[in-house]
Amino acid sequence: MPRVGAGPATAVLWLLSTAVFAQTPSPPPLPVPEPAAPLEQPAPDPHPAPAPVNEQPPTPAEPPTWAQQCFGYPSGLYLLPLPRTGVVVSGGGAATGPNGRGTASGSSGGGSVGGGGGDGKALLVIAVLVAIALPIVVYALDDDAPPIVQQRWGCPSFQLDLVGGLDTGVAFPGARPYGQGRFTMTWGVIGGDVSFDLNPTAVNAFATHLLVRLLPKAHVEGGLAAGYRRLVTPGGQVREGFDVGLPHRYAFWRDDLRTFGLELRPSLLFGPSGIDASLEGAVIAPLFELLHVRVGARVYSFGNAIVYGAQAGLTLGI
């Protein structure tokens, strides 16, 4: 604003300068920074873990007892028997005299019968030798058995085989029924058995063996059987002597300790009257843990007579 007493020219200059400053734009305001967004916080856990309070390490499971290892089921039931399929000793036959000709004994009376021919007996001996050699080859090439099978092999085992069947042949025409039983006890490599045949119209038999067993393999198991065998007809004809064989089993399928397979029992009898051969086979299938069913056939010699037949029965194992 001009001072009092200034001239008109001064007043004019002040007015012009005021107008010029009024038209000059004012500078824009400085930007104001926006407030930063708050950091997101994690959502709280709806099931928070409890704070550890004196945590203790888990207690290790106790190892199974000897009774559980030897008599327990894989499913966990203990102190119960397990299935043990067995083999049955062959027996029976025809009574043959020293000259190779025999007489039938029993209810049919004493008619003269032929000896059956030596060729049939020779073929039977060859079949027995092949049946003895084959499992040895399979055993050498086979894999190890499952651990549970090997474990039970080292445990005591008891089994009872009860079998019935019909025999026939030149020396005993027609169907000749018989009953057969066998008790076996094993423990690891060692075992023993006692068997009998009861046939009122043909041959009664008794046998006992010492068993030397091999560690089982995945598809075959068995061992050597050596002992004494005696065959007696009702008429008093006797064939007896040292009996040696190789009872074994081929396992086609395993479910822990249950096995579906084929049992073979080839054997040779060496006595004062000569050599006799026997070959018996049976398909074994489990009914349940304690019981197996067996169905098969057998062929054997008594002197030169050849007898063959069918059989079926059960095996109870502990």
Backbone bond lengths (Angstrom), bond angles and torsions (degrees), N, CA, C in turn:
res aa  C-N    CA-C-N  psi(-1)  N-CA   C-N-CA  omega(-1)  CA-C   N-CA-C  phi
1 M - - - 1.458 - - 1.523 107.30 -
2 P 1.447 122.24 132.86 1.487 124.26 -177.32 1.504 110.72 -67.98
3 R 1.351 113.86 145.57 1.445 119.02 177.49 1.518 110.06 -67.46
4 V 1.360 115.01 156.41 1.474 121.09 177.70 1.515 108.98 -68.92
5 G 1.258 118.79 132.69 1.457 124.91 178.34 1.485 112.28 98.44
6 A 1.353 117.51 -1.58 1.458 118.63 177.34 1.495 109.15 -76.15
7 G 1.349 115.26 159.27 1.456 120.58 -175.21 1.499 111.61 -79.69
8 P 1.345 112.41 172.11 1.472 117.42 -179.36 1.520 111.20 -61.38
9 A 1.326 117.71 -33.96 1.480 118.66 -179.29 1.511 111.43 -62.47
10 T 1.266 116.42 -38.40 1.476 120.22 178.91 1.507 111.47 -64.53
11 A 1.269 116.05 -39.06 1.461 119.96 179.76 1.516 111.19 -65.22
12 V 1.324 114.72 -39.07 1.486 118.28 -179.87 1.515 109.81 -65.04
13 L 1.350 117.89 -44.66 1.477 121.03 179.48 1.524 111.01 -60.17
14 W 1.261 119.28 -40.12 1.494 120.84 -179.19 1.505 111.32 -63.65
15 L 1.388 115.78 -40.75 1.460 119.64 179.97 1.526 111.26 -64.22
16 L 1.345 117.51 -40.83 1.473 120.44 -179.77 1.526 111.76 -65.60
17 S 1.329 116.21 -43.23 1.455 118.35 -179.69 1.517 111.48 -64.86
18 T 1.314 116.49 -34.73 1.474 119.46 179.00 1.509 110.88 -65.76
19 A 1.342 117.07 -37.98 1.464 120.42 -179.51 1.522 111.31 -68.87
20 V 1.354 115.77 -39.13 1.478 119.22 179.88 1.532 110.57 -64.04
21 F 1.321 117.14 -47.22 1.481 119.92 179.29 1.529 112.29 -64.71
22 A 1.308 116.64 -29.65 1.468 119.17 179.44 1.523 111.28 -68.14
23 Q 1.393 118.46 -33.68 1.466 121.76 -179.16 1.529 113.02 -82.90
24 T 1.320 121.65 -14.26 1.469 123.48 179.02 1.531 110.04 -73.38
25 P 1.428 119.67 124.54 1.512 120.41 -177.68 1.513 111.27 -69.87
26 S 1.271 114.41 144.92 1.475 120.60 178.41 1.526 109.09 -80.17
27 P 1.326 121.08 147.08 1.489 123.70 179.56 1.525 110.76 -64.70
28 P 1.433 116.32 147.91 1.491 119.45 -179.19 1.522 110.30 -66.57
29 P 1.297 115.42 155.42 1.482 118.51 179.85 1.529 110.27 -71.45
30 L 1.298 115.74 150.99 1.456 121.79 177.34 1.548 110.52 -64.58
31 P 1.377 117.57 140.55 1.488 119.11 -179.96 1.516 111.41 -66.83
32 V 1.298 113.09 141.76 1.470 120.13 178.47 1.544 107.97 -99.41
33 P 1.332 120.23 120.77 1.482 121.22 -179.14 1.535 111.50 -64.40
34 E 1.404 112.42 139.29 1.467 118.18 178.08 1.532 109.92 -76.09
35 P 1.295 115.70 146.09 1.482 118.21 178.52 1.536 110.67 -64.57
36 A 1.343 118.69 137.19 1.473 124.11 179.97 1.540 110.68 -65.12
37 A 1.392 114.45 143.77 1.481 119.12 179.15 1.522 109.95 -68.99
38 P 1.291 117.97 141.95 1.487 120.03 179.88 1.535 110.68 -68.17
39 L 1.351 118.34 145.18 1.471 124.13 177.53 1.520 109.93 -67.13
40 E 1.418 113.50 139.41 1.458 118.17 178.97 1.528 109.93 -73.39
41 Q 1.306 115.76 134.59 1.455 122.18 176.97 1.526 109.53 -94.97
42 P 1.385 119.61 137.19 1.475 120.26 178.73 1.521 111.20 -62.23
43 A 1.355 112.41 144.83 1.470 118.00 -179.64 1.522 109.54 -66.76
44 P 1.259 118.24 141.55 1.478 120.51 -179.92 1.536 110.67 -67.12
45 D 1.355 117.20 142.09 1.466 123.47 178.76 1.520 108.99 -68.99
46 P 1.379 116.92 122.47 1.490 117.10 -179.08 1.524 112.60 -67.63
47 H 1.356 116.76 -21.00 1.462 120.16 179.41 1.527 109.12 -126.94
48 P 1.273 116.46 74.47 1.474 117.57 -177.94 1.518 111.08 -66.47
49 A 1.330 114.92 142.35 1.462 120.24 178.41 1.519 109.57 -70.03
50 P 1.320 116.21 135.86 1.471 117.07 179.50 1.525 110.95 -67.05
51 A 1.260 114.01 148.43 1.461 119.26 179.19 1.526 109.52 -64.39
52 P 1.333 118.01 134.10 1.469 119.76 179.94 1.523 111.47 -61.65
53 V 1.328 111.96 131.68 1.456 117.82 179.53 1.529 107.46 -125.93
54 N 1.305 117.10 102.03 1.469 123.19 176.30 1.534 111.42 50.57
55 E 1.358 116.37 56.83 1.468 120.47 179.71 1.524 110.14 -64.43
56 Q 1.392 115.40 136.97 1.448 122.13 178.78 1.527 109.38 -110.87
57 P 1.333 119.35 141.44 1.471 120.28 177.59 1.516 110.32 -64.40
58 P 1.367 118.00 148.18 1.471 120.00 -179.59 1.522 111.51 -61.16
59 T 1.329 114.42 143.34 1.459 119.85 -179.73 1.525 109.64 -76.40
60 P 1.326 120.03 124.75 1.468 120.83 -179.90 1.525 111.24 -65.63
61 A 1.364 115.31 144.77 1.466 120.10 179.38 1.525 110.46 -67.11
62 E 1.317 114.71 141.42 1.455 119.38 179.91 1.524 109.96 -72.13
63 P 1.315 117.98 139.78 1.474 119.66 178.34 1.517 110.16 -64.89
64 P 1.350 117.71 148.80 1.467 119.58 179.94 1.519 111.18 -63.73
65 T 1.302 115.14 147.46 1.455 120.81 178.17 1.527 110.03 -74.65
66 W 1.336 115.27 170.37 1.456 119.67 178.56 1.533 110.87 -62.55
67 A 1.335 116.45 -39.29 1.465 119.64 179.29 1.522 111.04 -64.73
68 Q 1.337 117.95 -38.60 1.452 120.87 178.21 1.528 111.47 -67.33
69 Q 1.316 117.35 -39.07 1.452 120.36 -179.94 1.521 111.71 -67.79
70 C 1.329 117.55 -34.74 1.463 120.67 -173.76 1.518 114.10 -96.56
71 F 1.332 118.52 -21.82 1.452 119.75 -176.23 1.527 112.43 -133.18
72 G 1.318 118.37 16.09 1.453 120.99 -178.18 1.509 112.37 -100.86
73 Y 1.310 114.96 149.45 1.458 120.50 174.83 1.519 109.84 -80.22
74 P 1.334 118.50 148.54 1.467 119.74 173.29 1.520 113.13 -60.72
75 S 1.349 118.04 -24.54 1.461 120.60 179.78 1.514 112.92 -74.65
76 G 1.336 118.12 -8.37 1.451 120.09 176.91 1.506 114.78 113.91
77 L 1.338 118.61 -8.47 1.465 120.44 177.06 1.510 108.62 -81.60
78 Y 1.314 116.39 123.80 1.451 120.74 -172.62 1.522 111.25 -110.52
79 L 1.312 113.59 166.43 1.456 122.77 176.09 1.524 111.92 59.87
80 L 1.327 116.74 33.79 1.446 122.29 175.49 1.524 108.97 -127.38
81 P 1.329 118.31 149.42 1.468 119.76 -178.75 1.518 111.90 -65.90
82 L 1.317 114.56 160.47 1.447 122.29 177.83 1.521 109.37 -121.25
83 P 1.359 117.46 158.22 1.470 119.22 -176.99 1.507 111.87 -66.58
84 R 1.309 116.35 132.49 1.460 123.13 175.29 1.520 107.33 -132.89
85 T 1.314 118.08 102.68 1.448 119.48 177.59 1.507 109.98 -76.81
86 G 1.304 117.24 149.97 1.452 120.27 -174.76 1.508 112.34 -131.03
87 V 1.296 115.23 -174.72 1.445 122.68 179.21 1.515 108.06 -121.63
88 V 1.300 115.61 157.74 1.454 121.51 -175.21 1.516 108.63 -120.81
89 V 1.322 116.60 134.93 1.454 121.11 179.83 1.516 109.61 -74.51
90 S 1.313 116.24 136.67 1.452 120.82 177.22 1.522 109.79 -74.92
91 G 1.301 115.58 152.42 1.454 119.82 178.46 1.506 110.25 -159.95
92 G 1.279 116.43 -178.12 1.447 120.91 178.55 1.510 111.81 83.26
93 G 1.311 115.80 173.16 1.447 119.68 177.47 1.509 110.42 150.63
94 A 1.322 114.54 -161.04 1.451 120.37 -176.42 1.511 109.44 -114.41
95 A 1.294 116.45 146.35 1.450 121.34 176.45 1.519 109.22 -79.09
96 T 1.330 116.03 126.38 1.452 121.05 -177.81 1.512 109.39 -127.92
97 G 1.300 116.90 132.83 1.452 121.57 -179.09 1.512 111.27 -81.28
98 P 1.328 117.77 176.66 1.457 121.79 -179.02 1.512 113.26 -61.23
99 N 1.343 118.88 -26.68 1.449 120.54 -178.89 1.514 113.44 -87.70
100 G 1.320 116.84 7.06 1.451 120.32 177.94 1.510 113.98 88.53
101 R 1.327 118.74 -6.42 1.451 121.76 177.19 1.518 108.67 -105.43
102 G 1.316 116.56 139.46 1.453 119.58 -173.10 1.507 111.68 -122.49
103 T 1.298 114.01 173.45 1.463 121.37 174.77 1.496 108.57 -125.85
104 A 1.313 116.52 138.68 1.461 120.42 176.70 1.510 108.51 -73.22
105 S 1.325 115.00 140.83 1.448 120.01 -179.53 1.499 109.93 -119.35
106 G 1.322 116.91 164.76 1.449 120.27 178.57 1.515 110.12 107.66
107 S 1.347 114.31 -151.66 1.454 119.56 -173.73 1.514 112.62 -71.43
108 S 1.335 117.69 -17.28 1.456 119.08 -176.75 1.512 112.41 -82.03
109 G 1.323 119.27 -6.31 1.450 121.04 178.52 1.509 111.41 88.79
110 G 1.338 118.17 -168.19 1.450 122.03 -171.81 1.499 112.69 -113.67
111 G 1.326 118.71 63.10 1.449 121.32 174.43 1.512 111.11 -80.63
112 S 1.350 115.71 157.47 1.461 120.92 178.67 1.514 109.72 -80.88
113 V 1.366 117.27 135.72 1.460 122.50 179.98 1.505 108.28 -130.96
114 G 1.342 115.88 156.96 1.453 120.52 177.35 1.510 111.48 -78.19
115 G 1.305 115.99 160.23 1.456 120.95 -179.20 1.498 114.32 -77.77
116 G 1.323 120.10 -14.52 1.454 121.22 177.03 1.509 112.69 98.12
117 G 1.333 120.21 -11.97 1.458 120.49 176.49 1.499 112.24 89.49
118 G 1.343 116.04 143.89 1.455 120.96 -178.89 1.499 113.82 -78.66
119 D 1.371 117.93 -22.97 1.460 119.62 -179.06 1.520 111.42 -64.32
120 G 1.323 117.36 -41.16 1.460 119.95 178.71 1.519 111.99 -62.52
121 K 1.323 117.33 -38.48 1.452 120.10 179.31 1.528 110.67 -68.93
122 A 1.344 116.86 -39.12 1.467 119.69 178.27 1.527 111.33 -62.41
123 L 1.332 116.68 -41.65 1.468 119.56 177.21 1.523 111.09 -64.41
124 L 1.319 116.63 -37.60 1.466 119.50 178.72 1.527 111.09 -65.15
125 V 1.323 117.79 -41.76 1.470 120.55 177.61 1.523 110.62 -61.59
126 I 1.337 117.32 -41.21 1.468 120.46 178.22 1.530 110.28 -63.14
127 A 1.334 116.47 -43.05 1.466 119.71 179.15 1.527 111.55 -61.93
128 V 1.327 116.58 -38.20 1.464 120.39 178.50 1.526 110.57 -65.37
129 L 1.305 117.77 -42.80 1.460 120.84 179.80 1.534 111.06 -64.55
130 V 1.325 117.05 -39.89 1.472 119.73 176.77 1.525 110.29 -64.31
131 A 1.341 116.72 -42.82 1.465 120.15 179.37 1.524 112.11 -64.65
132 I 1.329 117.62 -26.05 1.460 120.77 176.28 1.526 111.06 -78.56
133 A 1.335 117.89 -37.37 1.462 121.17 -175.30 1.532 112.48 -77.76
134 L 1.339 117.54 -34.78 1.465 120.22 -174.15 1.524 113.17 -59.83
135 P 1.335 121.49 -48.33 1.475 119.13 -178.91 1.534 113.00 -64.60
136 I 1.332 117.41 -25.50 1.466 119.03 176.84 1.518 110.52 -65.16
137 V 1.336 116.89 -41.27 1.465 121.30 178.07 1.529 110.37 -66.67
138 V 1.335 116.14 -46.22 1.472 119.56 -179.95 1.528 110.56 -61.96
139 Y 1.316 116.88 -40.52 1.468 120.87 -179.59 1.525 111.24 -61.75
140 A 1.337 117.61 -39.48 1.458 120.87 -178.56 1.521 111.77 -67.94
141 L 1.338 118.22 -28.18 1.465 121.68 -176.57 1.522 113.50 -99.71
142 D 1.310 117.86 -10.71 1.462 121.58 -172.33 1.525 111.69 -80.74
143 D 1.340 115.20 160.76 1.470 121.96 175.43 1.527 109.93 -82.97
144 D 1.325 115.26 169.15 1.462 120.80 177.79 1.528 110.39 -67.94
145 A 1.309 115.62 150.43 1.456 121.29 176.62 1.524 110.14 -71.38
146 P 1.338 118.24 159.73 1.464 120.59 175.50 1.527 111.11 -56.23
147 P 1.335 117.74 150.89 1.472 119.88 -177.54 1.521 113.68 -55.72
148 I 1.325 118.75 -37.85 1.464 119.47 -177.58 1.525 110.79 -67.78
149 V 1.342 117.41 -32.19 1.464 120.27 177.59 1.521 110.12 -69.51
150 Q 1.331 117.30 -42.51 1.454 120.12 177.91 1.522 111.31 -65.04
151 Q 1.341 116.77 -36.64 1.464 120.10 179.37 1.521 111.03 -64.02
152 R 1.323 117.43 -44.82 1.455 120.08 -179.16 1.529 112.34 -70.87
153 W 1.317 117.31 -25.56 1.461 119.73 176.70 1.520 110.97 -59.71
154 G 1.330 117.35 -32.99 1.454 121.51 179.70 1.508 114.67 -85.01
155 C 1.327 118.37 5.68 1.461 122.13 -179.31 1.523 110.17 -104.48
156 P 1.325 117.86 157.21 1.472 119.82 175.92 1.517 111.23 -65.02
157 S 1.306 116.06 139.18 1.461 122.04 -177.33 1.516 109.20 -137.02
158 F 1.327 115.89 140.08 1.464 122.54 178.24 1.522 108.00 -131.11
159 Q 1.322 116.50 136.18 1.458 119.14 179.56 1.526 110.25 -145.56
160 L 1.318 114.08 150.48 1.452 122.17 179.54 1.518 108.07 -130.11
161 D 1.334 115.88 121.83 1.459 122.47 177.41 1.522 109.06 -106.64
162 L 1.323 116.40 127.01 1.461 122.98 176.16 1.515 108.04 -122.48
163 V 1.351 116.45 119.30 1.456 122.11 -171.35 1.517 109.22 -133.87
164 G 1.318 115.59 145.09 1.455 122.43 172.03 1.509 110.05 -130.69
165 G 1.317 116.71 151.28 1.442 118.61 -178.97 1.507 113.08 -166.92
166 L 1.341 115.03 -174.00 1.453 123.71 179.42 1.517 108.68 -129.91
167 D 1.331 116.10 132.03 1.458 122.45 175.73 1.519 109.67 -111.90
168 T 1.327 115.25 154.92 1.450 121.42 174.90 1.520 108.66 -153.67
169 G 1.302 116.54 172.53 1.453 121.84 -179.34 1.508 110.64 158.82
170 V 1.318 115.45 179.72 1.460 120.02 -179.44 1.523 110.75 -62.50
171 A 1.311 116.93 -42.33 1.459 120.40 -178.22 1.512 112.76 -72.21
172 F 1.331 117.03 -26.32 1.462 121.98 179.65 1.520 108.77 -131.43
173 P 1.309 118.85 79.25 1.471 120.33 179.87 1.528 111.02 -65.75
174 G 1.312 113.67 150.28 1.447 118.74 -178.22 1.522 110.78 85.09
175 A 1.325 115.63 178.12 1.466 121.88 -178.81 1.522 109.65 -87.19
176 R 1.319 116.79 123.41 1.463 122.72 179.86 1.534 108.98 -113.87
177 P 1.326 118.13 103.34 1.471 120.34 -177.36 1.524 111.54 -71.43
178 Y 1.305 115.34 149.45 1.465 121.17 177.63 1.524 109.53 -149.37
179 G 1.308 114.70 159.94 1.459 122.21 173.30 1.517 109.77 -121.63
180 Q 1.322 115.77 146.77 1.465 120.62 -173.93 1.524 109.79 -139.74
181 G 1.323 115.75 139.02 1.459 121.18 176.78 1.516 110.82 -135.83
182 R 1.306 114.70 150.01 1.470 119.52 -179.73 1.524 108.80 -149.71
183 F 1.325 116.46 129.19 1.464 122.47 174.98 1.525 108.58 -114.77
184 T 1.333 115.42 130.66 1.468 121.44 -176.49 1.515 109.46 -129.62
185 M 1.321 116.25 137.25 1.456 122.69 174.41 1.520 108.12 -129.87
186 T 1.333 117.47 128.75 1.460 122.12 -178.83 1.520 110.00 -136.00
187 W 1.315 114.43 156.60 1.468 121.82 175.53 1.530 106.95 -157.59
188 G 1.304 116.29 102.62 1.450 120.32 -178.73 1.518 111.39 66.68
189 V 1.319 116.57 -127.87 1.462 120.82 -175.97 1.523 112.92 -79.36
190 I 1.316 118.52 -14.28 1.461 121.77 -172.50 1.527 110.20 -112.06
191 G 1.320 115.00 146.40 1.453 120.36 175.60 1.511 110.93 -164.42
192 G 1.306 115.18 179.69 1.454 121.43 178.32 1.511 110.53 -157.19
193 D 1.326 116.40 157.27 1.462 120.18 177.66 1.520 110.63 -144.75
194 V 1.327 114.71 158.73 1.461 124.06 174.21 1.520 106.59 -136.74
195 S 1.340 116.99 131.56 1.458 120.23 -178.03 1.517 110.42 -138.36
196 F 1.325 115.37 161.40 1.459 121.40 179.05 1.522 109.30 -150.84
197 D 1.342 115.67 152.85 1.461 124.51 170.25 1.521 107.93 -121.61
198 L 1.319 117.00 134.87 1.462 122.67 175.49 1.517 108.40 -118.51
199 N 1.329 115.27 113.32 1.459 121.04 -179.63 1.528 108.29 -141.28
200 P 1.317 119.05 101.14 1.477 120.50 -175.45 1.524 113.73 -68.67
201 T 1.329 118.41 -15.30 1.468 120.48 -177.48 1.520 112.76 -111.11
202 A 1.324 118.54 2.93 1.465 119.60 -177.99 1.514 110.27 -141.33
203 V 1.320 117.61 -102.03 1.464 121.64 -171.52 1.523 109.65 -129.62
204 N 1.310 115.95 133.13 1.460 122.14 169.39 1.518 108.25 -95.77
205 A 1.340 115.71 144.78 1.460 119.71 -175.80 1.520 110.31 -136.23
206 F 1.318 113.73 148.24 1.471 121.93 173.92 1.523 107.62 -137.62
207 A 1.337 116.30 140.07 1.461 120.22 179.60 1.518 109.64 -151.99
208 T 1.304 115.61 149.43 1.466 122.28 173.11 1.521 108.08 -145.05
209 H 1.343 115.69 142.97 1.460 120.50 -174.17 1.529 110.22 -139.13
210 L 1.294 113.76 151.73 1.460 122.29 164.20 1.521 107.63 -96.22
211 L 1.326 116.67 131.56 1.461 122.24 -177.14 1.524 109.98 -107.32
212 V 1.322 115.95 133.73 1.461 123.05 172.05 1.523 106.53 -120.12
213 R 1.330 116.30 110.02 1.458 121.07 -170.68 1.521 111.68 -102.90
214 L 1.326 115.04 149.71 1.456 122.40 174.01 1.516 109.47 -98.45
215 L 1.334 116.41 156.33 1.462 121.19 175.93 1.523 108.98 -60.43
216 P 1.321 119.40 130.57 1.468 120.46 -175.32 1.519 111.89 -65.44
217 K 1.324 114.77 150.52 1.460 122.92 173.46 1.523 109.47 -107.91
218 A 1.332 116.47 -179.54 1.458 119.98 -174.50 1.525 112.43 -65.39
219 H 1.335 117.73 -34.70 1.457 120.41 -174.14 1.517 114.02 -124.56
220 V 1.304 119.08 2.25 1.456 120.37 179.18 1.523 108.92 -152.65
221 E 1.319 116.30 144.91 1.455 122.33 175.76 1.529 108.54 -152.98
222 G 1.313 115.67 151.58 1.459 119.09 -178.63 1.509 110.89 165.86
223 G 1.336 115.82 -161.91 1.446 120.45 -178.49 1.518 110.97 179.91
224 L 1.307 115.02 -176.35 1.461 122.66 -177.39 1.523 109.80 -91.19
225 A 1.335 116.04 135.99 1.457 122.63 175.63 1.522 108.29 -120.26
226 A 1.324 116.70 125.33 1.457 121.39 -179.84 1.522 108.54 -138.70
227 G 1.351 115.95 133.52 1.454 118.32 -178.55 1.507 112.41 179.51
228 Y 1.306 115.33 -146.20 1.472 123.43 -172.90 1.519 109.27 -120.53
229 R 1.356 113.75 143.09 1.461 118.92 178.39 1.525 109.11 -142.68
230 R 1.328 115.64 140.59 1.462 121.44 -177.49 1.528 108.64 -136.66
231 L 1.345 115.85 129.10 1.451 123.60 177.47 1.526 108.08 -117.93
232 V 1.329 116.91 130.29 1.467 122.12 -175.71 1.519 108.64 -136.40
233 T 1.337 116.48 132.22 1.455 121.44 174.01 1.526 109.54 -92.93
234 P 1.318 117.87 159.54 1.471 119.28 175.58 1.524 112.61 -59.01
235 G 1.339 116.90 -24.85 1.447 119.33 178.54 1.515 114.36 -82.35
236 G 1.326 118.33 -1.85 1.456 121.66 176.03 1.522 115.43 98.82
237 Q 1.316 119.65 1.72 1.462 121.40 175.82 1.529 109.17 -71.31
238 V 1.332 117.02 134.04 1.467 121.93 -174.94 1.517 109.67 -129.69
239 R 1.312 114.65 136.60 1.466 122.11 167.96 1.532 106.31 -131.42
240 E 1.308 116.38 123.27 1.457 120.57 -176.24 1.514 109.22 -148.51
241 G 1.336 115.06 165.53 1.446 119.57 177.80 1.515 112.39 155.66
242 F 1.331 114.10 -161.25 1.457 122.48 -177.77 1.520 109.18 -80.78
243 D 1.333 116.06 124.50 1.463 122.28 -177.30 1.523 109.20 -113.34
244 V 1.322 117.14 127.99 1.455 122.05 -179.75 1.529 108.78 -133.94
245 G 1.314 115.93 139.31 1.463 120.34 -178.66 1.516 111.59 -157.77
246 L 1.325 114.63 -179.23 1.467 121.68 -179.89 1.527 108.75 -134.86
247 P 1.329 118.54 76.13 1.468 119.31 175.87 1.515 110.69 -66.22
248 H 1.312 116.63 132.94 1.463 120.05 -177.84 1.524 109.75 -152.91
249 R 1.307 115.06 169.46 1.458 121.59 -178.24 1.517 109.74 -139.19
250 Y 1.330 115.41 133.28 1.458 122.57 172.44 1.530 107.94 -95.38
251 A 1.334 116.04 125.90 1.464 121.03 -178.75 1.524 108.80 -97.79
252 F 1.322 116.34 112.42 1.459 121.14 177.33 1.528 111.79 -86.18
253 W 1.314 116.85 -27.76 1.472 121.87 -177.71 1.517 108.20 -153.91
254 R 1.331 115.13 137.63 1.467 121.17 178.08 1.517 110.04 -126.96
255 D 1.311 115.36 140.60 1.463 123.14 170.18 1.518 106.06 -130.42
256 D 1.343 114.59 91.74 1.462 120.41 -171.32 1.532 108.48 57.67
257 L 1.324 117.66 -110.57 1.458 120.68 -177.17 1.520 113.56 -98.25
258 R 1.297 118.29 -6.30 1.458 121.14 176.92 1.525 109.21 -86.83
259 T 1.320 115.20 138.58 1.456 120.42 -173.23 1.517 110.34 -136.25
260 F 1.320 114.95 136.81 1.460 121.76 169.01 1.521 106.91 -108.55
261 G 1.336 116.34 123.33 1.452 117.59 -175.06 1.510 112.78 -166.93
262 L 1.312 114.72 -164.85 1.462 123.75 -178.16 1.515 109.12 -123.35
263 E 1.325 116.08 124.88 1.464 121.55 175.98 1.522 109.84 -101.06
264 L 1.312 115.38 135.63 1.465 121.38 175.48 1.520 108.97 -127.89
265 R 1.322 114.80 142.44 1.462 120.25 176.47 1.530 109.15 -133.41
266 P 1.306 118.46 88.15 1.462 121.16 172.42 1.522 110.11 -87.29
267 S 1.334 116.45 139.53 1.462 119.70 -179.56 1.520 110.18 -152.95
268 L 1.326 115.12 156.73 1.459 124.02 177.03 1.517 109.10 -128.50
269 L 1.330 115.72 133.76 1.458 122.84 179.12 1.532 108.60 -107.82
270 F 1.340 116.06 122.61 1.463 122.12 178.93 1.530 107.88 -110.69
271 G 1.344 116.20 115.54 1.456 120.17 -178.35 1.509 112.25 -141.25
272 P 1.319 116.77 179.84 1.474 120.76 179.82 1.527 112.76 -59.59
273 S 1.323 118.53 -28.44 1.460 121.94 -178.26 1.510 113.45 -89.00
274 G 1.330 118.23 -0.66 1.456 120.68 179.89 1.516 111.91 121.90
275 I 1.325 114.16 -162.90 1.465 122.08 -175.87 1.523 109.09 -103.73
276 D 1.320 115.67 136.60 1.460 122.58 170.62 1.520 108.98 -122.92
277 A 1.315 115.50 148.40 1.458 121.56 -177.71 1.519 110.17 -121.96
278 S 1.322 115.50 152.22 1.464 121.38 179.71 1.516 108.89 -147.10
279 L 1.319 115.95 138.07 1.460 121.97 176.59 1.515 108.20 -139.50
280 E 1.316 114.93 120.99 1.472 121.61 -177.63 1.515 109.24 -128.65
281 G 1.329 116.18 138.64 1.458 121.25 178.95 1.513 110.95 -139.44
282 A 1.340 116.00 148.74 1.463 120.42 -179.89 1.518 109.16 -153.25
283 V 1.320 115.78 139.12 1.464 122.12 171.41 1.521 107.85 -82.47
284 I 1.336 116.11 130.54 1.465 122.50 -176.25 1.529 108.67 -112.80
285 A 1.338 116.11 129.98 1.460 121.25 178.73 1.521 109.31 -139.88
286 P 1.362 117.73 136.68 1.471 119.72 -179.05 1.523 111.85 -77.11
287 L 1.331 115.26 133.19 1.457 120.64 169.85 1.522 109.78 -85.91
288 F 1.325 117.24 -49.25 1.465 124.39 168.45 1.513 106.55 -155.47
289 E 1.335 117.10 -168.71 1.457 120.33 -166.99 1.525 113.56 -59.06
290 L 1.325 117.26 -34.77 1.456 119.43 -174.63 1.519 114.18 -95.06
291 L 1.304 118.35 -16.63 1.450 121.29 -166.60 1.520 111.29 -131.19
292 H 1.345 114.89 135.17 1.454 122.65 174.90 1.525 109.24 -122.76
293 V 1.321 115.83 148.16 1.451 121.40 174.04 1.523 108.18 -103.35
294 R 1.310 117.32 145.68 1.449 122.58 -179.00 1.529 109.54 -135.30
295 V 1.319 116.39 134.19 1.455 123.14 179.48 1.519 107.26 -136.24
296 G 1.343 116.72 127.74 1.452 117.88 -177.19 1.514 113.01 -165.32
297 A 1.329 114.61 -158.33 1.465 122.13 -177.76 1.517 108.83 -149.23
298 R 1.331 115.56 167.80 1.454 120.51 178.59 1.525 109.87 -150.62
299 V 1.314 114.57 156.89 1.446 122.21 174.43 1.519 107.51 -144.67
300 Y 1.323 117.17 138.43 1.466 120.49 -176.03 1.517 109.15 -155.12
301 S 1.304 114.94 167.70 1.463 120.61 -179.45 1.517 110.38 -117.98
302 F 1.324 114.08 151.49 1.455 122.39 169.85 1.530 105.36 -134.31
303 G 1.313 115.58 96.42 1.449 119.15 -168.14 1.518 108.88 70.45
304 N 1.351 116.30 -129.72 1.457 120.40 176.74 1.520 113.33 -91.59
305 A 1.318 117.39 -2.51 1.460 120.92 179.89 1.531 109.59 -81.64
306 I 1.339 115.05 137.90 1.470 121.65 177.49 1.519 108.17 -111.24
307 V 1.315 115.40 127.22 1.454 122.86 179.82 1.521 108.39 -121.55
308 Y 1.309 115.96 139.05 1.460 120.46 179.22 1.520 108.80 -140.63
309 G 1.327 115.22 160.18 1.454 118.96 -178.16 1.521 111.95 -174.97
310 A 1.332 114.81 -178.31 1.455 123.53 -179.92 1.515 109.34 -119.06
311 Q 1.323 115.23 157.80 1.461 119.91 -178.65 1.512 110.59 -152.97
312 A 1.316 114.93 158.21 1.466 122.25 176.93 1.518 107.88 -153.25
313 G 1.331 115.44 151.57 1.463 118.40 -178.69 1.512 112.10 -178.30
314 L 1.323 113.95 -163.42 1.467 121.99 -176.02 1.527 109.23 -130.73
315 T 1.330 114.09 153.68 1.461 122.27 174.70 1.517 108.41 -124.47
316 L 1.316 116.32 120.28 1.464 123.09 175.75 1.503 108.61 -102.86
317 G 1.331 117.65 122.73 1.461 120.79 -175.86 1.510 112.53 -123.55
318 I 1.313 115.74 143.72 1.470 123.35 176.85 1.513 107.96 -128.82
